[in-house]
């Protein structure tokens, strides 16, 4: 079975507010759905956390290395493309677009073998996992209402991120965390993402350490992106002295970028994004590298239903995994597949068991948000 074409659909009109850009609007284009077509009529689905225009340019570079290739060898095909395009970009847009291709190829591989991707990644260690509802911080009254809505949707864990946390003063930061804990009570897990990958992040190690101490008092599960994403030495010191787990990794691409953080135990939790870091092939390599160094992998997942499906298969295939990120609410998760994800009574998500990623595009829902090139 051969690859004959790639179809790209940008998503706009339902883009959720993004903490990393002040003026991100609903019609901004930051996600692209990737479809890899075969000569037998099968279609593999992927997703990339990059605009349609950038993804299109990168896929044009990849076409000579992709069209005519086998549809059932995702790891080899994506590594061939990566090696063949190193002079065009080791990471960035090229790796983001390749991530979507890789996910789509794994979906095809599963369909061809009539097996779920998790089994092809090595086998299923679990059949469900806890999602954490991923939301942004807000002013206390608005934050309280958002938290109530998130709990009402069945989430037993919630991550809060970005502004205004870390942008004003310590009193504001603690007020936000106190509001969150009082609103959800003691039984809902809380995680905090400072958003240290934001442009011109103003804080360093000492702010991060003092903030970590405050968060620990409210039983926060982990402290994410407390420092800029390339500050390996800062993360080493922070992890050594912070009283709660430290995490980062969402902006890194390629397994080589994760190696210093894992090898030096700079974090307790590493957070690659399958739609940016190189797809499921790279995620699996990173996951086993982390496991062998006693570092937990929790996927970063500020993306689409296709990205969430990929994350579910990945965490099923790792010996130790506890969470997936679930952007909520988001039409790019709820509206673009035929059978939306459903949390069970205990707040867990089942791992898909159908062949491939186990999800099917809702073409009518997708059309509401579709940009094409």
Secondary structure, DSSP 8 states (H G I E B T S, - for coil): -BEEEEEEEEE-S-----TT-TT--TT---EEEEEEEETTS-EEEEEESS-HHHHHHHHHHHHHHHTTSBSS-HHHHHHHHHHHTGGG-SSHHHHHHHHHHHHHHHHHHHHHHTSBHHHHTT--S-SEEEEEEEEE---HHHHHHHHHHHHHTT-SEEEEESTTTTTS-HHHHHHHHHHHHHHH-TTSEEEEE--TTSTT----HHHHHHHHHHHHHTTEEEEE--S-TT-HHHHHHHHHH-SSEEEE-TT--SHHHHHHHHHTT--SEE---TTTTTHHHHHHHHHHHHHHTT-EE-B---S-HHHHHHHHHHHHTSSS--EEEEESS-HHHHTSBSS---B-TTSEEE---SSBTS--B-HHHHHTTEEE-
